[in-house]
Amino acid sequence: MIRPTLVLLSFSMALAAGPATAAPDAAIHQAYARLYNFDFAGAHQILDRQIGLAPQDPMPHAVSAAAYLFAELHRLRILEFDFFMDDDKLVDRRKLVPDPAVREKFFNEVASSDGLANARLAGQGDDRNALLALCMTTGLVTDYAALIERRRFATFSLSKRSQFYAHKLLALNPPVYDAYLTFGSAEYVVGCLPFFVRWLVHLDGIKGSKDQGMQELGLVAERGDYYGPFARVLLAVIHKREKRPAEAVRLLDGLVREFPENPLFRQELAHLTLLAHARASR
C-alpha cells in the first residue's frame, strides 16, 4: 500500500478558449478548462498569448508547466485511477521512457515562474499570484519527482516547501482555498501509511487523519478557484480506494458533464458505474 499512497501524496497540487484580450484570471481559468479537457495544446495557446500580454505575471508560466507535466503523465498512462489502487495494477513503466524535450520545457517554465514570483515577493511579500505560483510549481516538481523520476520518499521534503507557501496563502484575507489541496491530500495519504512510516515521516501540522483530509479536499472542491475539479478527481480516487464506488460515480458524472472532451473521465466513469452496480447487487 505504501507506494501508491506516496504517489497520491505527490498530487497535492488544476470555458473554452476566449479572446486574447481576456483578463488575466479569465485566461488562467480558460487554460485550466482546456487542461482538464486534456486539450494540452489548446491550454498552451491561451497561456502563450497571456505571457505576451503580461510578461511579468508568474501564473501563466506555472500553468504552462502543469500542462506539460499532465500531458506527459497522460502519455505514460500514470493518470489512470488503477495506478493508485494497488501495486499489482501499476502500469509497467519500465517500458515507458519520459520525453527529455518535455522535461526541459517543464523545468524551463518552472524556472520562469519562480523567477517572476520571487521578484514580485521582493517588492510585496504577500502578493497573491506570486505565492500561488510558487505553491503550484513546488507541487508540480514534487509530482515530477514522485511519478516520473520515482523519487517517492524525496517527495516528503518537497512537500514541506509546498506547505510553506500553502500556509501563506491561507493566511491571506480572503484565503486562497486552493491551498487546502496540499494539506488535504497529505492528511489522507499519511493516514493511510503504516504507523512506523508515519513515525519516520514528519510533515508540520499533518496528523494523518483521513477524515480531515477528505474534508479539506471537499473545501477545495466547493470553493477552489483553479483546483476545484482536481480536488473532485482526488476525492473520486479516494472513494474508489475506500470501496465506495457510488460516491466516485457521483463525482465523475459531474466531471464528465463539465469536461466532456476528457476521455479518461468517461473511461473511469464507465468502469466505476459497473463496479457500483455489482456492489449494490450483492
Secondary structure, DSSP 8 states (H G I E B T S, - for coil): -HHHHHHHHTT--------TT--HHHHHHHHHHHHHTT-HHHHHHHHHHHHHH-TT-SHHHHHHHHHHHHHHHHHTT-SSGGGGT-GGGS--GGG----HHHHHHHHHHHHHHHHHHHHHHHH-TT-HHHHHHHHHHHHHHHHIIIIIS--TTTHHHHHHHHHHHHHHHHTSSS--GGGHHHHHHHHHHHHHS-HHHHHH---TT----HHHHHHHHHHHHHH-SSSHHHHHHHHHHHHHHTT-HHHHHHHHHHHHHH-TT-HHHHHHHHHHHHHHHHHHT-
